[in-house]
Amino acid sequence: MRIGVNVPNFGPGTNPDNLARWAETAEDLGFDLLMMSDHVAITPDVAAQYPAPFYEPFTTLAWMAGITSRIKLGTTVLITPYRHPLLVARMAANLHELSGGRLVLGMGVGWAREEFEALGVPFERRGALTDDHLRTLRAAWENDADYRSGQVPIWIGGNSDAAMRRAVRFGAPWHPLRFTMPWFRDALVRLGEVSAQLGLPVPGLAPRIRLRLTDEPVEHADRRAGEGTVEQFLDDVEELRLAGAESVLLDPYHGDPNETLRPEAAWQALTTVADHLT
């Protein structure tokens, strides 16, 4: 099972020096993936959670590919309807080839209504657009004489039943985000039911969980996976492994943009879990 890191590519403390240190820290600690999120127009609904400056993921990941050598690079998640699918197909194919086959393209439908409006993309059609774009990407990558990347690995992000169905239909790993373990157990049952209904295999699993270590156990009912003592964290990761997760992405961002000014705390948490996972 691969373990990855979700790198904040936004907020007041984000700059080239810190992004480089994130990449170097994740690779030096032996993590397998380095991933980041996606927004294009930092409208008020986006800024409330992910304030400027916001570094565009394809540009930033291409730069990170040049300062790393082994770690895989990806998006968690690229908001699929925001860009023309042929543009995404080319950027992803080029980055995949130039990085030596290290790209993982996590994709989702998006949620920020004001951002959709700013970009002129119909919010109500985001699900249908995502399906159309995914089909276009895979069709484009079949032209190996042009795109030269083969099929770039795709994850389907989102916690909804629609995201589960999309993962099943496209045969791509399902990438749920920041959930409780009881929710995840129930979701696995639903995922199996969806697969049976569609007559298709159960897709792989690539969940994203929190990384928030505490000195005392976290016992409340809405404890997120990855939150609590080191022992609780390791128990969650082991349960995900036993459930069949191919990759687990660790998210050390706790929701306060000022955390980006003090990334050392997140790096220490990553060091702690790396010591226990090796």
Summary of the structure (lengths in Angstrom):
residues: 278
radius of gyration: 18.0
end to end distance: 11.8
largest distance: 56.2
contacts: 922
relative contact order: 0.15
helix: 47%
strand: 17%
